[in-house]
Amino acid sequence: MNYSKVNNIVGWICFLIATITYVLTLEPSASFWDCGEFIASAFKMQVVHQPGAPLFLMIQRFFSMFAMGNKTQIAYWMNIGSAISSAATILFLFWTITALAKKTLIKVGEELTTGKLISIMGAGAVGALAYTFSDSFWFSAVESEVYAQSSLFTAIVFWGILKWEAHADEPKGDRWLLFIAYIMGLSIGIHLLNLLTIPAMAFVYYFKKTDKPTTSGIFKTLIVGILILAVIQYGIIQYLVSFGAYFDLFFVNTLGLGFGTGVLFFAVLLIGAFVWAIRYSIAHQKKLLNLGLISTVLIIFGYTSFSMIVIRAKADPNLNNSAPKDAFSFLSYLNREQYGDRPLVFGPNYNSERSGVTEGKTIWRKGDNKYEVAGKKSDYEYTNNTLLPRMYSDDPKHAAFYKEWMHMDDSKKPNVVDNVGFLFSYQIGYMYMRYFMWNFVGRQNDEQGQGSGFEGEWISGIKGIDKMRMGDQTHLPPSTVDNKAYNRFFFLPLIIGLMGAIWHFKRNQKDAGIVALLFFFTGIAIVLYLNQKPLEPRERDYAYTGSFYAFAIWIGLGVLAIKEWLFKKLTPTTGAIGATVIGLLAAPTIMAEQGWDDHDRSTKLVPHDIALDYLQSCAPNAILFTYGDNDTYPLWYIQEVENVRPDVRIVNLSLFDTDWYINGMRQKQNESAPLPISMVPSQYVQGERDVMPYDDYKLAGDVELEKVVDLLLSNDDGDKVPMQDGTKSNFLPTKNLMITVDPQQVVSTGTVPAADASKITTKMDWKFNKGYVTKGTLAMFDILAHNNWKRPIYFASTVPSEQYNGLDKYLYNEGLALRLLPLKADTTSSDERSELTNTPALYNNVMNKFKWGNMKTATYLDPQSSDDTFIFTNIFSNLSSNLIKEGKTAEAKKVMDKYFAVMPQKFYGIRTVVVKFYIAENLYKLGETARANEILSTSGDYINKELTYLADVSQSKGSITGSQNVQTGLYYLDRMIKTSKAAGQDKLSTQLEKIFAGLESRFSMYYQQGPQQ
């Protein structure tokens, strides 16, 4: 059997193993974060968030066709698309490893022996399968996100450059370079990570074309590789569109022609220039110029997938992020301008003082007949600037983190050394190396790591080493040992990878250097470029899978190192088999065994069902305000794809400050009528009423909201205040707002039942809670002022309270959403007052409408899904508490039975103790003593184990670790003691007192006056 045939067969076997793995463990519906948006947008060819992923959407739309019209299966088949893309990545990784191994082992003209064949195939299988089961890659492989396809394109281009190297001396060998250029152009329509392979590929080209590489040649190649990357990243992706936009500006504003004529002229000019240049290169036999020009054309040709963005934006789909319909809005979309900038080489620290404002480029927007000035881009000037500013965010939470992490006081102005220290200790050490170790050493748990030192860490399973890093590990807590992401690889994959890297550098320094460059540019270089802020809302390991891919190459080559260094006395064939078996056991096998349970999402439907529950919480034709990714994207999915509750209008407050989003809200979407917004586009277009100040005019009493809206929309200079830059702005003259309520109107629209008419207030008054009004707040005020209770208004329960704009006392819980109701405010003290709850609606939702995402029976709940167990447990607790206060004990007992039937009783961190405590309180009130005792007993045991671990770690480190968890645990343990005593459960209270006393004695040295809640 020849090499090529064996190479293909074993490669496809690895593909099959990966495919089966990912199909068996993939999520059956939409996942959290961006997946809901991507699935909804792919299904209807809509426009996703910047900078777009048009080719990804088109590929996923193809996979959706396999659902055969079953809308509930569309997400599943799109997830299959990611699984197959990921498995194909494994196939190309296998072929990459075998190509590198063969090139190193087999010299030109040398015979391929059986032993070497087995060694090469073993290396490919071990490396490919290790990456198959690596934590971060596996995570992205089972959901509909861009990273699976991005990894595939990265694998293809790196494999492609090795194919070029093998065939470079053939007459048509350069076709592989053209193939790579086209694939790179296409990859831009998925994700830009693929471009980071360019510097490594530049060295493949250099080493192939240069007989005797020199130090200067190596440096020049590195610079050329980075320049090519920059030309594509900025020259093609951004400046090409920028030139087109400014051509259009000239043609429209100066020549008076129609929109798009300048872009068309520029396109014709560009095509003509390339045709002439290519013909010139052929006529003058300039081969390198010809190759560069055709490669550039192919990259641009692949990049044209972005035309789909403009085409679909013009169709005004429901999801039309940034609405990039014209040249300048498209340019802004590609440049990700809504996300702002971050300093990379020079800039301020978190505590640098602002010294002025610099005016930048003009911001253009499309008007009726020509482009109009929307404003000027401005940037603050700062004192105390520094090189490599890594601690630059002036957000108070970030500033506090910087100071704590770097042990700095308020007076310290960070210098270059401090910033570099933060770069290496946090951005590289914590936010990259921690992820790297998760994949190849082991993982403590799936808790979000925020630098606490006891959650979300890497862990090896070798207690002596783990103790040196993390303190005493004698009594590991349930949050670690009971967590399915508690994966211990005992350093084995890392060791094999390091062996492979050392072997590679010894045997083939050039190729090893190329892999090292790939590792660097897809890992550390991203860290440097992103300049990440601390306290991210989620772990970011998915961004670095390219570097883990490079390391997997070395894991594969580690098989060759084992054979050469450990089995040199065995026959070549026996040594090759032995090394392969050891490699398979030490890397992919242990990684698969440890990682399967925390990557198996096959039985989980939490994102799907929680989206359904959000919508089912709403009355017909409701307006639902959301705020974040996970309370918006799953809702977009279930509405746009499964057509669930198309009558509800979802309004994301994070996007409401933009003109394009308000435009969408003023249109009919699905079965939802346009929102009652009186503003016209000229009043809220980009640059108009972006932010309006509060200027207290000392007005007596409360002011009708409609009058405030009219003032904020007035174009009369007398209704405006002067600003520092000489312009005038609308303003808010008072924070004391009101809406006059017609009780008959409220009853007639069904907002409040007729039986509760006496509870309706005739005047809703509240105090606005901010010092300025944004465009989005104005739009919300406009809706409130003109809705007249015709459409129910809700806020998602996860919306931050500051986004209620002061309406808190009129928001009533009906499930996963809080309904705005014009009821008389409860004047009882806050201690005695129930949470504002529309109990009948909430009871009906919980008992008859809600689905629970298989929370109780799912094989694994990821951190976002387990977070939702807190939300639901809190709903059960509040509902039963209100029913008890209303004397409806029978219904309260049914609610508790439902809770035990659908919710997992597992503890997901100390927060579970908190919500379970209130469940236990209600159970005692209902006479369900045994159940209450069980909850408090297991909670006490859990607190004891968690805090004993923290006490051990604190003692070994000499300072307290996990202070917030300690305080929360002791506080609720004390309350559990009092509650069980009050219920006459003396045996239980004694048991809990003993636990409390033991823990208090261990932590007393850290608290002079005891822990405070």
Protein Blocks (a to p, Z undefined) as FASTA:
>chain_A
ZZklmmmmmmmmmmmmmmmmmmmmmcfbdcehjllmmmmmmmnopadddebjfklmmmmm
mmmmmnnopaklmmmmmmmmmmmmmmmmmmmmmmmmmmmmmmmmmcghiacdfklmmmmm
mmmmmmmmmmmmgmklmmmmmcccfklmmmmmmmmmmmmmmmmmmmmmpmklmmmmmmmm
mmmmmmmmmomklmmmmmmmmmmmmmmmpmbacfklmmmmmmmmmmmmmmmmmmmmmmmm
mmmmmmmmmmmmmnopaehklmmmmmmmmmmmmmmmmmmmmmnopaklmmmmmmmmmmmm
mmmmmmmmmmmmmnopablghiaabfklmmmmmnommnopadfkbccdfkbccfbdcddd
ddddddfkbccdfbdcdddddehiaehifblbfcfklmmmmmmmnopafklccdfklmmm
mmmmmmmmmmmmmmmmmmmnocfblcdcehnopgoiacehiaklmmmmnopakbacfklm
mpmklccekhmmmmmmmmmmmmmmmmommlmmmmmmmmmmmmmmmmmmnopaehifbdck
lmmmmmmmmmmmmmmmmmmmmmmmmmmmpcfklmmmmmmmmmmmmmmmmmmmmmmmmmmc
klgcklmmmmmmmmmmpcehiacddfblmlmmmmmmmmmmnopaklbccddfklmmpfkl
mmmmmpcehjbccdddfbdfklmgghiakbacdddehighjddfklmmmmmmpcbfklpc
cdfkopacdddfbfbdcddddfklmmmnomacfklmmmpcfbdcdddfbfbdcfklmmmm
mmmmmnnomaccdddfklcfklnnopmmmcccebjaccdddddddfbdfklpccdddfkl
mmmmmmmmpcghhmmmpmbdcfklmmmmmmmmmmmmmmmmmmmmnopamlmmmmmmmmmm
mpcfbdebjklmmmmmmmmmmmmmnopamlmmmmmmmmmmmmmmmmmmmmmmmmmnopae
hklmmmmmmmmmmmmmmmmmmnopaklmmmmmmmmmmmmmmmmmmpmnopaZZ
